Amino acid sequence: MRQNTQTNHRTEFPADDWKGKISNHLQLGGIETAVVDNGNSRGVRIAWFNTGGGLRFKVVLDRSMDIADAFFNQFGLAWISHLGVTPPDYSAIEGAKWLNSFGGGLLTTCGLTHVGGPESDDFSTRGLHDRISHSPAEVVSVVQPDLRNDNPEMSITGRMIQSTVFGPHLELKRTISATLGEPSVYIRDKVTNLGNEYSPHMLLYHCNFGWPLIDNGTKIRWEGGLTIPNDESRKVFGEGKEYKTCRNPMDDHSGSGEAVGFIDIKPDADGLCNCGIYNPSIGLNLELEFRKKELNWLTNWQHWGRNEYVMALEPCTHPPVGQAAARDEGSLILLKPGETRYYDLKISVDQH
Protein backbone atom coordinates (compact mmCIF):
# COMPACT_ATOMS: atom_id res chain seq x y z
CA MET A 1 0.00 0.00 0.00
CA ARG A 2 1.24 3.51 -0.75
CA GLN A 3 2.04 5.60 2.29
CA ASN A 4 -1.10 7.64 1.80
CA THR A 5 -3.43 5.63 -0.42
CA GLN A 6 -5.56 2.51 -0.55
CA THR A 7 -3.83 1.02 -3.59
CA ASN A 8 -0.28 0.43 -4.74
CA HIS A 9 -0.54 2.07 -8.16
CA ARG A 10 2.80 3.33 -9.44
CA THR A 11 3.75 4.00 -13.03
CA GLU A 12 6.84 5.32 -14.77
CA PHE A 13 6.36 8.59 -16.62
CA PRO A 14 6.37 8.15 -19.57
CA ALA A 15 8.34 4.89 -19.59
CA ASP A 16 11.97 5.98 -20.03
CA ASP A 17 11.34 8.26 -23.00
CA TRP A 18 12.07 11.44 -21.03
CA LYS A 19 15.63 10.46 -20.05
CA GLY A 20 18.25 12.76 -21.50
CA LYS A 21 15.57 15.13 -22.80
CA ILE A 22 14.28 16.97 -19.69
CA SER A 23 16.08 19.85 -17.94
CA ASN A 24 13.38 20.59 -15.36
CA HIS A 25 10.62 18.38 -13.95
CA LEU A 26 8.13 21.22 -14.55
CA GLN A 27 8.19 20.28 -18.25
CA LEU A 28 6.24 17.19 -17.17
CA GLY A 29 4.49 18.33 -14.01
CA GLY A 30 4.97 19.26 -10.37
CA ILE A 31 3.87 21.73 -7.70
CA GLU A 32 4.02 25.52 -7.91
CA THR A 33 3.24 27.65 -4.84
CA ALA A 34 2.00 31.24 -5.11
CA VAL A 35 0.06 34.04 -3.42
CA VAL A 36 -3.03 35.39 -5.23
CA ASP A 37 -2.89 39.17 -5.70
CA ASN A 38 -6.37 40.16 -6.88
CA GLY A 39 -10.09 39.98 -6.09
CA ASN A 40 -11.69 37.97 -3.29
CA SER A 41 -8.62 35.71 -3.17
CA ARG A 42 -6.06 38.46 -2.65
CA GLY A 43 -3.35 37.39 -0.22
CA VAL A 44 -4.37 33.71 -0.15
CA ARG A 45 -1.56 31.13 -0.43
CA ILE A 46 -2.13 28.38 -2.99
CA ALA A 47 -0.29 25.44 -4.53
CA TRP A 48 -0.99 24.32 -8.09
CA PHE A 49 -0.50 20.61 -8.84
CA ASN A 50 0.08 19.45 -12.41
CA THR A 51 0.11 15.65 -12.43
CA GLY A 52 1.29 15.44 -16.03
CA GLY A 53 -1.53 12.95 -16.55
CA GLY A 54 -4.18 15.49 -17.53
CA LEU A 55 -5.26 16.34 -13.96
CA ARG A 56 -4.49 19.82 -12.56
CA PHE A 57 -5.81 21.25 -9.30
CA LYS A 58 -5.36 24.15 -6.87
CA VAL A 59 -4.69 23.50 -3.18
CA VAL A 60 -5.71 26.44 -0.97
CA LEU A 61 -3.08 26.49 1.76
CA ASP A 62 -4.89 29.15 3.80
CA ARG A 63 -8.14 27.17 3.84
CA SER A 64 -7.03 23.89 5.51
CA MET A 65 -5.38 22.75 2.24
CA ASP A 66 -8.76 22.26 0.61
CA ILE A 67 -8.87 21.87 -3.19
CA ALA A 68 -10.56 24.57 -5.28
CA ASP A 69 -10.29 24.54 -9.11
CA ALA A 70 -9.66 21.17 -10.75
CA PHE A 71 -9.38 20.23 -14.43
CA PHE A 72 -8.91 17.10 -16.50
CA ASN A 73 -7.52 18.08 -19.89
CA GLN A 74 -9.93 20.80 -21.10
CA PHE A 75 -12.77 19.85 -18.75
CA GLY A 76 -13.58 21.53 -15.45
CA LEU A 77 -14.46 19.08 -12.66
CA ALA A 78 -15.35 21.22 -9.66
CA TRP A 79 -18.20 23.57 -8.92
CA ILE A 80 -16.90 27.03 -8.00
CA SER A 81 -19.29 29.35 -6.17
CA HIS A 82 -19.82 33.00 -7.14
CA LEU A 83 -17.27 33.90 -4.44
CA GLY A 84 -14.52 31.50 -5.45
CA VAL A 85 -11.57 31.27 -3.10
CA THR A 86 -11.67 33.60 -0.08
CA PRO A 87 -9.36 34.10 2.92
CA PRO A 88 -10.14 32.46 6.27
CA ASP A 89 -13.06 34.07 8.13
CA TYR A 90 -12.94 33.37 11.85
CA SER A 91 -16.49 34.69 12.31
CA ALA A 92 -17.71 31.78 10.16
CA ILE A 93 -18.07 29.72 13.34
CA GLU A 94 -21.32 31.59 14.07
CA GLY A 95 -24.66 30.31 12.79
CA ALA A 96 -24.71 29.79 9.02
CA LYS A 97 -21.93 32.34 8.27
CA TRP A 98 -19.92 29.42 6.86
CA LEU A 99 -21.94 29.92 3.65
CA ASN A 100 -20.66 33.50 3.30
CA SER A 101 -17.22 32.15 2.39
CA PHE A 102 -18.07 28.78 0.85
CA GLY A 103 -16.15 28.70 -2.42
CA GLY A 104 -17.19 25.19 -3.44
CA GLY A 105 -14.23 23.49 -5.09
CA LEU A 106 -13.26 19.87 -5.50
CA LEU A 107 -12.87 19.47 -1.72
CA THR A 108 -14.07 21.46 1.27
CA THR A 109 -13.31 19.92 4.67
CA CYS A 110 -16.09 19.97 7.29
CA GLY A 111 -15.45 19.31 10.99
CA LEU A 112 -13.44 18.51 13.06
CA THR A 113 -15.92 18.30 15.93
CA HIS A 114 -19.25 18.89 14.16
CA VAL A 115 -20.80 18.42 10.70
CA GLY A 116 -24.32 19.72 10.09
CA GLY A 117 -26.39 22.80 10.76
CA PRO A 118 -25.94 25.39 13.51
CA GLU A 119 -26.84 24.12 16.99
CA SER A 120 -26.36 24.78 20.67
CA ASP A 121 -26.50 22.57 23.75
CA ASP A 122 -24.91 22.21 27.19
CA PHE A 123 -21.59 21.25 25.59
CA SER A 124 -21.07 24.20 23.20
CA THR A 125 -22.52 26.41 20.47
CA ARG A 126 -21.58 25.22 16.98
CA GLY A 127 -21.89 26.86 13.57
CA LEU A 128 -22.61 25.20 10.25
CA HIS A 129 -19.95 22.54 9.45
CA ASP A 130 -17.56 23.77 12.17
CA ARG A 131 -14.23 25.58 11.77
CA ILE A 132 -11.49 23.53 10.15
CA SER A 133 -11.94 24.92 6.61
CA HIS A 134 -10.93 28.35 7.95
CA SER A 135 -7.62 27.14 9.40
CA PRO A 136 -4.43 28.16 7.51
CA ALA A 137 -1.79 25.50 7.07
CA GLU A 138 1.68 25.55 8.50
CA VAL A 139 3.44 24.04 5.48
CA VAL A 140 5.74 21.25 6.64
CA SER A 141 7.13 20.09 3.30
CA VAL A 142 6.86 20.39 -0.47
CA VAL A 143 8.28 17.41 -2.35
CA GLN A 144 8.81 17.71 -6.10
CA PRO A 145 9.28 14.83 -8.57
CA ASP A 146 12.92 13.73 -8.66
CA LEU A 147 13.43 12.43 -12.18
CA ARG A 148 17.18 11.98 -11.81
CA ASN A 149 16.47 9.38 -9.13
CA ASP A 150 13.47 7.87 -10.94
CA ASN A 151 10.99 9.15 -8.34
CA PRO A 152 7.82 10.54 -9.98
CA GLU A 153 6.06 11.35 -6.66
CA MET A 154 5.06 14.88 -5.62
CA SER A 155 3.40 15.98 -2.37
CA ILE A 156 2.68 18.82 0.00
CA THR A 157 2.16 18.37 3.74
CA GLY A 158 0.69 20.89 6.16
CA ARG A 159 -0.50 21.15 9.74
CA MET A 160 -3.71 22.86 10.88
CA ILE A 161 -4.89 23.43 14.47
CA GLN A 162 -8.53 23.72 15.59
CA SER A 163 -8.34 24.77 19.22
CA THR A 164 -10.36 26.55 21.91
CA VAL A 165 -9.02 27.52 25.33
CA PHE A 166 -10.89 25.32 27.85
CA GLY A 167 -12.24 23.35 24.87
CA PRO A 168 -11.17 20.79 22.24
CA HIS A 169 -7.65 20.96 20.80
CA LEU A 170 -7.39 19.00 17.54
CA GLU A 171 -4.61 18.86 14.96
CA LEU A 172 -5.17 17.99 11.30
CA LYS A 173 -2.01 16.99 9.48
CA ARG A 174 -2.74 16.62 5.75
CA THR A 175 -0.64 15.28 2.90
CA ILE A 176 -1.85 15.76 -0.67
CA SER A 177 0.10 13.79 -3.25
CA ALA A 178 0.15 12.72 -6.88
CA THR A 179 2.35 10.75 -9.27
CA LEU A 180 3.61 12.03 -12.62
CA GLY A 181 1.52 10.52 -15.40
CA GLU A 182 -1.41 9.49 -13.16
CA PRO A 183 -4.68 11.48 -13.19
CA SER A 184 -5.28 10.91 -9.46
CA VAL A 185 -5.00 12.89 -6.25
CA TYR A 186 -4.44 11.25 -2.86
CA ILE A 187 -5.41 12.88 0.44
CA ARG A 188 -4.12 11.43 3.70
CA ASP A 189 -5.35 13.07 6.90
CA LYS A 190 -4.12 12.49 10.43
CA VAL A 191 -6.37 13.89 13.19
CA THR A 192 -4.92 13.98 16.70
CA ASN A 193 -6.40 15.10 20.01
CA LEU A 194 -3.73 17.40 21.47
CA GLY A 195 -5.79 18.17 24.57
CA ASN A 196 -6.04 16.62 28.01
CA GLU A 197 -9.71 15.65 27.80
CA TYR A 198 -11.83 13.56 25.46
CA SER A 199 -12.83 15.50 22.33
CA PRO A 200 -15.85 15.02 20.04
CA HIS A 201 -14.87 14.27 16.46
CA MET A 202 -16.80 14.33 13.18
CA LEU A 203 -15.37 14.71 9.64
CA LEU A 204 -16.92 15.16 6.19
CA TYR A 205 -15.24 15.60 2.80
CA HIS A 206 -17.51 17.95 0.79
CA CYS A 207 -16.53 17.09 -2.83
CA ASN A 208 -18.38 19.51 -5.13
CA PHE A 209 -18.78 18.81 -8.85
CA GLY A 210 -19.99 21.13 -11.60
CA TRP A 211 -20.47 21.52 -15.35
CA PRO A 212 -19.33 20.06 -17.70
CA LEU A 213 -18.73 16.92 -15.61
CA ILE A 214 -22.17 17.42 -14.10
CA ASP A 215 -24.84 17.89 -16.77
CA ASN A 216 -28.28 16.63 -17.71
CA GLY A 217 -27.86 12.85 -18.07
CA THR A 218 -24.66 12.50 -16.02
CA LYS A 219 -24.81 9.29 -13.98
CA ILE A 220 -24.16 9.14 -10.21
CA ARG A 221 -22.80 5.82 -8.99
CA TRP A 222 -22.93 4.42 -5.46
CA GLU A 223 -24.30 1.33 -3.75
CA GLY A 224 -25.81 1.10 -0.27
CA GLY A 225 -28.84 1.78 1.87
CA LEU A 226 -30.46 5.21 1.42
CA THR A 227 -31.95 7.39 4.17
CA ILE A 228 -33.95 10.47 3.16
CA PRO A 229 -33.82 12.99 6.01
CA ASN A 230 -36.71 15.34 5.11
CA ASP A 231 -39.72 15.89 2.85
CA GLU A 232 -37.89 18.39 0.63
CA SER A 233 -35.26 15.76 -0.18
CA ARG A 234 -37.98 13.18 -0.85
CA LYS A 235 -38.98 15.20 -3.95
CA VAL A 236 -35.65 14.14 -5.53
CA PHE A 237 -34.67 10.96 -3.65
CA GLY A 238 -38.15 9.47 -3.18
CA GLU A 239 -39.23 6.06 -4.45
CA GLY A 240 -39.39 5.91 -8.24
CA LYS A 241 -37.29 9.06 -8.70
CA GLU A 242 -34.24 9.09 -10.99
CA TYR A 243 -31.94 10.43 -8.28
CA LYS A 244 -28.85 8.75 -9.77
CA THR A 245 -29.18 10.79 -12.97
CA CYS A 246 -28.33 14.51 -12.99
CA ARG A 247 -30.97 16.83 -14.37
CA ASN A 248 -31.31 20.28 -15.90
CA PRO A 249 -31.60 23.33 -13.60
CA MET A 250 -34.81 23.24 -11.51
CA ASP A 251 -36.88 26.27 -10.52
CA ASP A 252 -37.60 24.51 -7.20
CA HIS A 253 -33.89 24.75 -6.41
CA SER A 254 -33.64 28.51 -6.83
CA GLY A 255 -32.42 30.12 -3.62
CA SER A 256 -32.03 27.54 -0.87
CA GLY A 257 -33.77 24.63 -2.62
CA GLU A 258 -31.79 21.41 -2.29
CA ALA A 259 -32.01 17.66 -1.71
CA VAL A 260 -29.80 15.32 0.27
CA GLY A 261 -29.53 11.58 0.73
CA PHE A 262 -27.59 9.72 3.43
CA ILE A 263 -26.02 6.49 2.12
CA ASP A 264 -24.79 3.60 4.25
CA ILE A 265 -22.28 2.85 1.51
CA LYS A 266 -21.50 -0.76 0.68
CA PRO A 267 -17.79 -1.74 0.70
CA ASP A 268 -16.11 -4.42 -1.38
CA ALA A 269 -14.52 -7.57 0.06
CA ASP A 270 -11.42 -5.57 1.04
CA GLY A 271 -13.42 -2.93 2.91
CA LEU A 272 -12.98 -0.28 0.19
CA CYS A 273 -15.86 1.97 -0.85
CA ASN A 274 -16.11 3.30 -4.37
CA CYS A 275 -18.51 5.87 -5.78
CA GLY A 276 -18.38 8.15 -8.76
CA ILE A 277 -19.76 10.13 -11.66
CA TYR A 278 -19.88 9.38 -15.37
CA ASN A 279 -20.87 11.83 -18.09
CA PRO A 280 -21.54 9.69 -21.20
CA SER A 281 -21.79 12.68 -23.55
CA ILE A 282 -18.10 13.51 -23.08
CA GLY A 283 -16.94 10.13 -21.77
CA LEU A 284 -15.64 11.66 -18.53
CA ASN A 285 -15.49 9.45 -15.44
CA LEU A 286 -14.54 10.44 -11.88
CA GLU A 287 -14.18 8.02 -8.95
CA LEU A 288 -13.76 8.40 -5.20
CA GLU A 289 -12.24 5.62 -3.11
CA PHE A 290 -12.04 5.37 0.69
CA ARG A 291 -12.18 2.85 3.52
CA LYS A 292 -15.49 1.93 5.15
CA LYS A 293 -13.87 1.60 8.58
CA GLU A 294 -12.64 5.21 8.35
CA LEU A 295 -15.53 6.91 6.54
CA ASN A 296 -18.66 4.92 7.25
CA TRP A 297 -21.16 7.08 5.33
CA LEU A 298 -21.62 8.89 2.02
CA THR A 299 -23.82 11.97 1.67
CA ASN A 300 -25.18 12.96 -1.75
CA TRP A 301 -26.10 16.66 -2.01
CA GLN A 302 -28.01 17.83 -5.08
CA HIS A 303 -28.64 21.53 -5.74
CA TRP A 304 -29.89 22.09 -9.27
CA GLY A 305 -30.22 25.88 -9.03
CA ARG A 306 -29.92 27.96 -12.18
CA ASN A 307 -26.42 29.47 -12.26
CA GLU A 308 -25.75 27.61 -9.02
CA TYR A 309 -25.70 24.08 -10.39
CA VAL A 310 -23.85 21.57 -8.21
CA MET A 311 -23.84 17.98 -7.02
CA ALA A 312 -21.65 16.74 -4.19
CA LEU A 313 -20.50 13.32 -3.01
CA GLU A 314 -19.36 13.53 0.60
CA PRO A 315 -17.54 10.65 2.31
CA CYS A 316 -17.97 11.15 6.05
CA THR A 317 -17.72 9.67 9.52
CA HIS A 318 -21.35 10.74 10.04
CA PRO A 319 -24.05 12.23 7.84
CA PRO A 320 -24.39 16.00 8.50
CA VAL A 321 -26.86 15.55 11.36
CA GLY A 322 -24.82 17.50 13.91
CA GLN A 323 -22.90 16.69 17.04
CA ALA A 324 -25.97 16.66 19.29
CA ALA A 325 -27.82 14.05 17.22
CA ALA A 326 -24.68 11.90 16.91
CA ARG A 327 -24.19 12.05 20.67
CA ASP A 328 -27.83 11.13 21.33
CA GLU A 329 -27.70 8.11 19.00
CA GLY A 330 -24.36 6.94 20.42
CA SER A 331 -22.35 7.33 17.18
CA LEU A 332 -20.30 10.40 18.14
CA ILE A 333 -16.56 9.68 18.06
CA LEU A 334 -14.76 10.69 21.27
CA LEU A 335 -11.00 10.92 20.85
CA LYS A 336 -9.09 10.34 24.06
CA PRO A 337 -6.09 12.58 24.82
CA GLY A 338 -3.27 11.79 22.42
CA GLU A 339 -5.43 9.57 20.20
CA THR A 340 -4.96 9.74 16.41
CA ARG A 341 -7.24 8.72 13.56
CA TYR A 342 -6.15 8.37 9.92
CA TYR A 343 -8.28 8.98 6.82
CA ASP A 344 -7.47 8.28 3.16
CA LEU A 345 -9.33 9.56 0.11
CA LYS A 346 -8.39 8.99 -3.52
CA ILE A 347 -9.96 10.92 -6.42
CA SER A 348 -9.25 9.64 -9.95
CA VAL A 349 -10.36 10.79 -13.40
CA ASP A 350 -10.32 9.20 -16.84
CA GLN A 351 -12.01 9.59 -20.20
CA HIS A 352 -13.33 6.82 -22.39
C-alpha positions in Angstrom: 0.0 0.0 0.0 1.2 3.5 -0.8 2.0 5.6 2.3 -1.1 7.6 1.8 -3.4 5.6 -0.4 -5.6 2.5 -0.5 -3.8 1.0 -3.6 -0.3 0.4 -4.7 -0.5 2.1 -8.2 2.8 3.3 -9.4 3.8 4.0 -13.0 6.8 5.3 -14.8 6.4 8.6 -16.6 6.4 8.2 -19.6 8.3 4.9 -19.6 12.0 6.0 -20.0 11.3 8.3 -23.0 12.1 11.4 -21.0 15.6 10.5 -20.1 18.2 12.8 -21.5 15.6 15.1 -22.8 14.3 17.0 -19.7 16.1 19.8 -17.9 13.4 20.6 -15.4 10.6 18.4 -14.0 8.1 21.2 -14.5 8.2 20.3 -18.2 6.2 17.2 -17.2 4.5 18.3 -14.0 5.0 19.3 -10.4 3.9 21.7 -7.7 4.0 25.5 -7.9 3.2 27.7 -4.8 2.0 31.2 -5.1 0.1 34.0 -3.4 -3.0 35.4 -5.2 -2.9 39.2 -5.7 -6.4 40.2 -6.9 -10.1 40.0 -6.1 -11.7 38.0 -3.3 -8.6 35.7 -3.2 -6.1 38.5 -2.6 -3.3 37.4 -0.2 -4.4 33.7 -0.1 -1.6 31.1 -0.4 -2.1 28.4 -3.0 -0.3 25.4 -4.5 -1.0 24.3 -8.1 -0.5 20.6 -8.8 0.1 19.5 -12.4 0.1 15.7 -12.4 1.3 15.4 -16.0 -1.5 13.0 -16.5 -4.2 15.5 -17.5 -5.3 16.3 -14.0 -4.5 19.8 -12.6 -5.8 21.2 -9.3 -5.4 24.2 -6.9 -4.7 23.5 -3.2 -5.7 26.4 -1.0 -3.1 26.5 1.8 -4.9 29.1 3.8 -8.1 27.2 3.8 -7.0 23.9 5.5 -5.4 22.8 2.2 -8.8 22.3 0.6 -8.9 21.9 -3.2 -10.6 24.6 -5.3 -10.3 24.5 -9.1 -9.7 21.2 -10.8 -9.4 20.2 -14.4 -8.9 17.1 -16.5 -7.5 18.1 -19.9 -9.9 20.8 -21.1 -12.8 19.9 -18.7 -13.6 21.5 -15.4 -14.5 19.1 -12.7 -15.3 21.2 -9.7 -18.2 23.6 -8.9 -16.9 27.0 -8.0 -19.3 29.4 -6.2 -19.8 33.0 -7.1 -17.3 33.9 -4.4 -14.5 31.5 -5.4 -11.6 31.3 -3.1 -11.7 33.6 -0.1 -9.4 34.1 2.9 -10.1 32.5 6.3 -13.1 34.1 8.1 -12.9 33.4 11.8 -16.5 34.7 12.3 -17.7 31.8 10.2 -18.1 29.7 13.3 -21.3 31.6 14.1 -24.7 30.3 12.8 -24.7 29.8 9.0 -21.9 32.3 8.3 -19.9 29.4 6.9 -21.9 29.9 3.7 -20.7 33.5 3.3 -17.2 32.1 2.4 -18.1 28.8 0.8 -16.2 28.7 -2.4 -17.2 25.2 -3.4 -14.2 23.5 -5.1 -13.3 19.9 -5.5 -12.9 19.5 -1.7 -14.1 21.5 1.3 -13.3 19.9 4.7 -16.1 20.0 7.3 -15.4 19.3 11.0 -13.4 18.5 13.1 -15.9 18.3 15.9 -19.3 18.9 14.2 -20.8 18.4 10.7 -24.3 19.7 10.1 -26.4 22.8 10.8 -25.9 25.4 13.5 -26.8 24.1 17.0 -26.4 24.8 20.7 -26.5 22.6 23.7 -24.9 22.2 27.2 -21.6 21.3 25.6 -21.1 24.2 23.2 -22.5 26.4 20.5 -21.6 25.2 17.0 -21.9 26.9 13.6 -22.6 25.2 10.2 -19.9 22.5 9.5 -17.6 23.8 12.2 -14.2 25.6 11.8 -11.5 23.5 10.1 -11.9 24.9 6.6 -10.9 28.4 7.9 -7.6 27.1 9.4 -4.4 28.2 7.5 -1.8 25.5 7.1 1.7 25.6 8.5 3.4 24.0 5.5 5.7 21.3 6.6 7.1 20.1 3.3 6.9 20.4 -0.5 8.3 17.4 -2.4 8.8 17.7 -6.1 9.3 14.8 -8.6 12.9 13.7 -8.7 13.4 12.4 -12.2 17.2 12.0 -11.8 16.5 9.4 -9.1 13.5 7.9 -10.9 11.0 9.2 -8.3 7.8 10.5 -10.0 6.1 11.4 -6.7 5.1 14.9 -5.6 3.4 16.0 -2.4 2.7 18.8 0.0 2.2 18.4 3.7 0.7 20.9 6.2 -0.5 21.2 9.7 -3.7 22.9 10.9 -4.9 23.4 14.5 -8.5 23.7 15.6 -8.3 24.8 19.2 -10.4 26.5 21.9 -9.0 27.5 25.3 -10.9 25.3 27.9 -12.2 23.3 24.9 -11.2 20.8 22.2 -7.6 21.0 20.8 -7.4 19.0 17.5 -4.6 18.9 15.0 -5.2 18.0 11.3 -2.0 17.0 9.5 -2.7 16.6 5.8 -0.6 15.3 2.9 -1.9 15.8 -0.7 0.1 13.8 -3.3 0.2 12.7 -6.9 2.3 10.8 -9.3 3.6 12.0 -12.6 1.5 10.5 -15.4 -1.4 9.5 -13.2 -4.7 11.5 -13.2 -5.3 10.9 -9.5 -5.0 12.9 -6.2 -4.4 11.3 -2.9 -5.4 12.9 0.4 -4.1 11.4 3.7 -5.4 13.1 6.9 -4.1 12.5 10.4 -6.4 13.9 13.2 -4.9 14.0 16.7 -6.4 15.1 20.0 -3.7 17.4 21.5 -5.8 18.2 24.6 -6.0 16.6 28.0 -9.7 15.6 27.8 -11.8 13.6 25.5 -12.8 15.5 22.3 -15.9 15.0 20.0 -14.9 14.3 16.5 -16.8 14.3 13.2 -15.4 14.7 9.6 -16.9 15.2 6.2 -15.2 15.6 2.8 -17.5 18.0 0.8 -16.5 17.1 -2.8 -18.4 19.5 -5.1 -18.8 18.8 -8.9 -20.0 21.1 -11.6 -20.5 21.5 -15.4 -19.3 20.1 -17.7 -18.7 16.9 -15.6 -22.2 17.4 -14.1 -24.8 17.9 -16.8 -28.3 16.6 -17.7 -27.9 12.9 -18.1 -24.7 12.5 -16.0 -24.8 9.3 -14.0 -24.2 9.1 -10.2 -22.8 5.8 -9.0 -22.9 4.4 -5.5 -24.3 1.3 -3.8 -25.8 1.1 -0.3 -28.8 1.8 1.9 -30.5 5.2 1.4 -31.9 7.4 4.2 -34.0 10.5 3.2 -33.8 13.0 6.0 -36.7 15.3 5.1 -39.7 15.9 2.9 -37.9 18.4 0.6 -35.3 15.8 -0.2 -38.0 13.2 -0.9 -39.0 15.2 -3.9 -35.7 14.1 -5.5 -34.7 11.0 -3.7 -38.2 9.5 -3.2 -39.2 6.1 -4.4 -39.4 5.9 -8.2 -37.3 9.1 -8.7 -34.2 9.1 -11.0 -31.9 10.4 -8.3 -28.8 8.8 -9.8 -29.2 10.8 -13.0 -28.3 14.5 -13.0 -31.0 16.8 -14.4 -31.3 20.3 -15.9 -31.6 23.3 -13.6 -34.8 23.2 -11.5 -36.9 26.3 -10.5 -37.6 24.5 -7.2 -33.9 24.8 -6.4 -33.6 28.5 -6.8 -32.4 30.1 -3.6 -32.0 27.5 -0.9 -33.8 24.6 -2.6 -31.8 21.4 -2.3 -32.0 17.7 -1.7 -29.8 15.3 0.3 -29.5 11.6 0.7 -27.6 9.7 3.4 -26.0 6.5 2.1 -24.8 3.6 4.2 -22.3 2.9 1.5 -21.5 -0.8 0.7 -17.8 -1.7 0.7 -16.1 -4.4 -1.4 -14.5 -7.6 0.1 -11.4 -5.6 1.0 -13.4 -2.9 2.9 -13.0 -0.3 0.2 -15.9 2.0 -0.8 -16.1 3.3 -4.4 -18.5 5.9 -5.8 -18.4 8.1 -8.8 -19.8 10.1 -11.7 -19.9 9.4 -15.4 -20.9 11.8 -18.1 -21.5 9.7 -21.2 -21.8 12.7 -23.5 -18.1 13.5 -23.1 -16.9 10.1 -21.8 -15.6 11.7 -18.5 -15.5 9.4 -15.4 -14.5 10.4 -11.9 -14.2 8.0 -9.0 -13.8 8.4 -5.2 -12.2 5.6 -3.1 -12.0 5.4 0.7 -12.2 2.9 3.5 -15.5 1.9 5.1 -13.9 1.6 8.6 -12.6 5.2 8.3 -15.5 6.9 6.5 -18.7 4.9 7.2 -21.2 7.1 5.3 -21.6 8.9 2.0 -23.8 12.0 1.7 -25.2 13.0 -1.8 -26.1 16.7 -2.0 -28.0 17.8 -5.1 -28.6 21.5 -5.7 -29.9 22.1 -9.3 -30.2 25.9 -9.0 -29.9 28.0 -12.2 -26.4 29.5 -12.3 -25.7 27.6 -9.0 -25.7 24.1 -10.4 -23.9 21.6 -8.2 -23.8 18.0 -7.0 -21.7 16.7 -4.2 -20.5 13.3 -3.0 -19.4 13.5 0.6 -17.5 10.7 2.3 -18.0 11.1 6.1 -17.7 9.7 9.5 -21.3 10.7 10.0 -24.0 12.2 7.8 -24.4 16.0 8.5 -26.9 15.5 11.4 -24.8 17.5 13.9 -22.9 16.7 17.0 -26.0 16.7 19.3 -27.8 14.0 17.2 -24.7 11.9 16.9 -24.2 12.0 20.7 -27.8 11.1 21.3 -27.7 8.1 19.0 -24.4 6.9 20.4 -22.3 7.3 17.2 -20.3 10.4 18.1 -16.6 9.7 18.1 -14.8 10.7 21.3 -11.0 10.9 20.8 -9.1 10.3 24.1 -6.1 12.6 24.8 -3.3 11.8 22.4 -5.4 9.6 20.2 -5.0 9.7 16.4 -7.2 8.7 13.6 -6.2 8.4 9.9 -8.3 9.0 6.8 -7.5 8.3 3.2 -9.3 9.6 0.1 -8.4 9.0 -3.5 -10.0 10.9 -6.4 -9.3 9.6 -9.9 -10.4 10.8 -13.4 -10.3 9.2 -16.8 -12.0 9.6 -20.2 -13.3 6.8 -22.4 
